[in-house]
Structures are given as C-alpha cells and as structure tokens.
Amino acid sequence: MNRGKLFMVCIPIAICGLIFSCTGETLPKPKAMLRLSYPTPVYEELQTACSYTFEKNTLAKLQKAKHAKKCWYNIEYPSLKATVYISYHRIHNNLDSLLRDAQNLTQEHVVKADAIKPEAYVNKEDRIHAMLYRVSGNAASQTQFYVTDSIQHFVSGSVYFKVRPNYDSILPAANYLYTDVKHLVETMTWEE
C-alpha cells in the first residue's frame, strides 16, 4: 500500500475514534469551597500592670498600644491578620458617657452592616457587666464589646482585620475571634 493511501485511511479512523470514544455524560465541576480551620484555642492568663486581667489565646500576642493611654493594649493575631484593640478607662462619674461612646462606636457600623446582634454577659460575683456585639456584613469590625464593674473600671474593645472587609471571606476568622473575645470577657477580673 502506498504511503498516501495509508495516511488517507488512518486519518478518518482516528477522527471517528475520537468522536465515538467520548460518549460519557458531561457533568459540570462542583464548586470548590474554601475550608479554613484554626487550631483549638489554648488560653493563658495575662497579668497586666493595670487594674484588670483576662485570658487570651496563645495564638495571639499582646502588645502595648502605640501612642495610646496607659492600659490600652492590642492583641495581635498575625496568622489571621487581625487585631483586638482594647482600651481602659477609670470611671469618674462618667459611666453613662463611656457606655454611650461604646454603643455609638458600634452603631457607626450600621451603614455597612447587615445586622448587629448584641449579647449581654453578667457575672455578679466577679462584678462583670458586659455587652458583646456581633456585626454581620461588610462592616469594618465584626466584633465590638465593653466590660465594666459599673463603679471604677471600664474596658472596651473591637476586632479589626488588616484586609478589606469581605464578610464571606473573613467569616470563619471572625467567628474564631468572636469566641476568643467572648472568652476574654468571661475571664475578666478586676484588681483593686
């Protein structure tokens, strides 16, 4: 057989083989979902030179806030690119003002928030009266809180990520940090 004729016979057979070999049903690829997981929190008690103590996640680093008042701290989460900013105030007949400021700070997020869910926490034995706010949506901060003994001490704080707020993307990290902030509030004690 001549080379040209062999070529002419083989090409159509190869094309037919390709056409008929793909008879299976074509299915779309399932959407991949990003699964973020974080280590189980391990907490350690922090002794500060201030009038309060609490427990923080060992994953985080405590730093004195730059250019801030005494007893203001930042809890840095490098792996989550997030910071919990904590401020402390002595109460001098100004509890109403401090509460109003903390609540107003949370309400500033209403513009971008889908919802703001408050959660009260009270421990009368340890003189802890607190409010945690869980903010959903593309707000700048997903968690805000304040803790007070209603007599001398007032601590407020907020969680911020070092990324543009995209709620769907940061939700797992926001939930993880909410749990840490809740633990911080529940373990707060006052020094006299």
C-alpha positions as CSV (number, residue, x, y, z in Angstrom):
1,M,0.0,0.0,0.0
2,N,1.3,3.4,-0.8
3,R,2.0,5.9,2.0
4,G,-0.5,8.4,0.8
5,K,-3.4,5.9,0.8
6,L,-2.4,4.6,4.2
7,F,-2.5,8.2,5.5
8,M,-5.9,8.8,4.0
9,V,-7.3,5.7,5.6
10,C,-5.8,6.3,9.1
11,I,-6.9,9.9,9.5
12,P,-10.7,9.2,9.2
13,I,-10.4,6.2,11.5
14,A,-8.6,8.3,14.2
15,I,-11.2,11.1,13.9
16,C,-14.0,8.5,14.2
17,G,-12.3,7.0,17.2
18,L,-12.2,10.4,19.0
19,I,-15.8,11.3,18.2
20,F,-17.2,8.0,19.4
21,S,-14.9,7.5,22.4
22,C,-16.3,10.5,24.3
23,T,-19.8,9.1,24.7
24,G,-19.9,9.7,28.5
25,E,-22.2,12.3,30.0
26,T,-20.6,15.7,30.5
27,L,-21.0,17.0,34.1
28,P,-20.1,20.4,35.4
29,K,-17.4,20.6,38.0
30,P,-18.7,21.1,41.6
31,K,-17.9,24.4,43.1
32,A,-15.0,24.2,45.4
33,M,-15.5,25.7,48.9
34,L,-12.5,27.1,50.8
35,R,-12.3,25.3,54.2
36,L,-10.4,27.3,56.8
37,S,-9.6,25.7,60.1
38,Y,-7.9,27.1,63.1
39,P,-6.2,25.4,66.0
40,T,-8.3,24.7,69.1
41,P,-7.7,27.7,71.3
42,V,-5.4,27.4,74.3
43,Y,-5.8,30.2,76.8
44,E,-3.3,31.8,79.2
45,E,-3.9,34.3,81.9
46,L,-2.5,37.7,81.3
47,Q,-1.2,39.8,84.1
48,T,-1.1,43.5,83.1
49,A,0.2,46.4,85.1
50,C,-3.3,47.7,85.0
51,S,-6.5,47.2,87.0
52,Y,-7.7,44.2,85.0
53,T,-6.6,40.8,83.9
54,F,-8.1,38.3,81.4
55,E,-7.2,35.2,79.5
56,K,-6.0,35.4,75.8
57,N,-5.4,32.8,73.1
58,T,-1.8,31.7,73.0
59,L,-2.0,32.1,69.2
60,A,-2.1,35.9,69.8
61,K,0.5,38.3,71.0
62,L,-0.2,41.1,73.5
63,Q,1.3,44.5,72.7
64,K,1.1,47.8,74.4
65,A,-0.9,50.2,72.1
66,K,1.3,52.7,70.4
67,H,0.6,56.4,71.1
68,A,-2.2,55.4,73.5
69,K,-3.1,55.9,77.1
70,K,-1.8,53.7,79.9
71,C,-3.5,50.3,80.0
72,W,-4.5,50.3,76.3
73,Y,-3.4,47.1,74.5
74,N,-3.6,45.4,71.1
75,I,-3.9,41.6,70.9
76,E,-2.3,40.8,67.5
77,Y,-3.3,37.6,65.5
78,P,-0.6,37.5,62.8
79,S,-1.9,34.4,61.2
80,L,-5.4,35.8,60.9
81,K,-4.2,39.3,60.0
82,A,-6.4,40.7,62.8
83,T,-6.1,42.8,65.9
84,V,-8.3,43.2,69.0
85,Y,-7.9,46.8,70.2
86,I,-8.5,47.2,74.0
87,S,-8.9,50.5,75.8
88,Y,-9.3,51.1,79.5
89,H,-10.9,54.0,81.4
90,R,-11.3,54.7,85.0
91,I,-14.9,55.6,85.9
92,H,-15.2,59.1,87.4
93,N,-18.9,59.8,87.4
94,N,-18.8,59.3,83.6
95,L,-20.2,55.7,83.2
96,D,-23.1,57.0,81.1
97,S,-20.7,58.8,78.7
98,L,-18.4,55.7,78.4
99,L,-21.4,53.4,77.7
100,R,-22.8,55.9,75.1
101,D,-19.4,56.2,73.4
102,A,-19.0,52.4,73.2
103,Q,-22.5,51.9,71.9
104,N,-22.1,54.7,69.3
105,L,-18.9,53.2,68.1
106,T,-20.8,50.0,67.3
107,Q,-23.7,51.9,65.7
108,E,-21.3,53.6,63.3
109,H,-21.0,50.2,61.5
110,V,-24.8,50.2,60.7
111,V,-24.0,51.7,57.3
112,K,-22.2,48.6,56.1
113,A,-23.6,46.0,58.5
114,D,-26.4,43.6,57.6
115,A,-27.2,43.1,61.3
116,I,-25.8,43.8,64.7
117,K,-26.6,41.2,67.3
118,P,-26.0,42.2,71.0
119,E,-25.2,39.6,73.6
120,A,-25.2,40.6,77.3
121,Y,-23.0,38.9,79.8
122,V,-23.3,39.3,83.6
123,N,-21.2,37.7,86.4
124,K,-22.4,39.4,89.6
125,E,-19.9,37.5,91.8
126,D,-16.9,39.0,89.8
127,R,-18.6,42.3,89.1
128,I,-18.6,41.8,85.4
129,H,-21.3,43.5,83.3
130,A,-20.6,43.2,79.6
131,M,-22.1,43.6,76.1
132,L,-20.7,41.9,73.0
133,Y,-21.9,42.9,69.6
134,R,-21.6,40.5,66.6
135,V,-21.7,42.5,63.4
136,S,-22.5,40.8,60.2
137,G,-21.9,42.2,56.7
138,N,-19.1,44.1,55.2
139,A,-18.5,46.3,58.2
140,A,-15.0,47.3,59.3
141,S,-15.3,45.5,62.6
142,Q,-17.2,42.2,63.1
143,T,-17.0,42.3,67.0
144,Q,-17.3,45.1,69.4
145,F,-17.5,44.8,73.2
146,Y,-17.4,46.6,76.5
147,V,-16.9,45.3,80.1
148,T,-17.4,47.2,83.3
149,D,-17.8,46.8,87.1
150,S,-20.1,49.9,87.0
151,I,-18.1,51.5,89.7
152,Q,-14.4,52.0,88.8
153,H,-13.4,50.1,85.7
154,F,-14.5,50.3,82.0
155,V,-12.8,48.3,79.2
156,S,-13.9,48.5,75.6
157,G,-12.6,46.8,72.5
158,S,-13.1,46.0,68.9
159,V,-11.8,43.5,66.3
160,Y,-10.4,44.7,63.0
161,F,-8.9,42.8,60.1
162,K,-6.0,44.1,58.1
163,V,-7.8,43.4,54.9
164,R,-10.7,45.0,53.0
165,P,-13.9,43.7,54.7
166,N,-15.5,41.0,52.6
167,Y,-17.8,39.2,55.1
168,D,-18.0,35.9,53.2
169,S,-14.2,35.6,53.1
170,I,-13.4,36.6,56.7
171,L,-16.4,34.9,58.3
172,P,-14.5,31.8,59.6
173,A,-11.8,34.0,61.2
174,A,-14.5,36.5,62.5
175,N,-16.3,33.6,64.2
176,Y,-13.0,32.3,65.7
177,L,-12.1,35.7,67.1
178,Y,-15.6,36.2,68.5
179,T,-15.1,33.1,70.5
180,D,-11.8,34.5,71.8
181,V,-13.3,37.8,72.7
182,K,-16.2,36.1,74.5
183,H,-13.6,34.1,76.5
184,L,-11.7,37.3,77.2
185,V,-14.9,38.9,78.6
186,E,-15.9,35.9,80.6
187,T,-12.4,35.7,82.3
188,M,-12.0,39.4,83.0
189,T,-11.2,40.1,86.7
190,W,-10.6,43.5,88.4
191,E,-7.6,44.3,90.5
192,E,-8.1,46.8,93.3
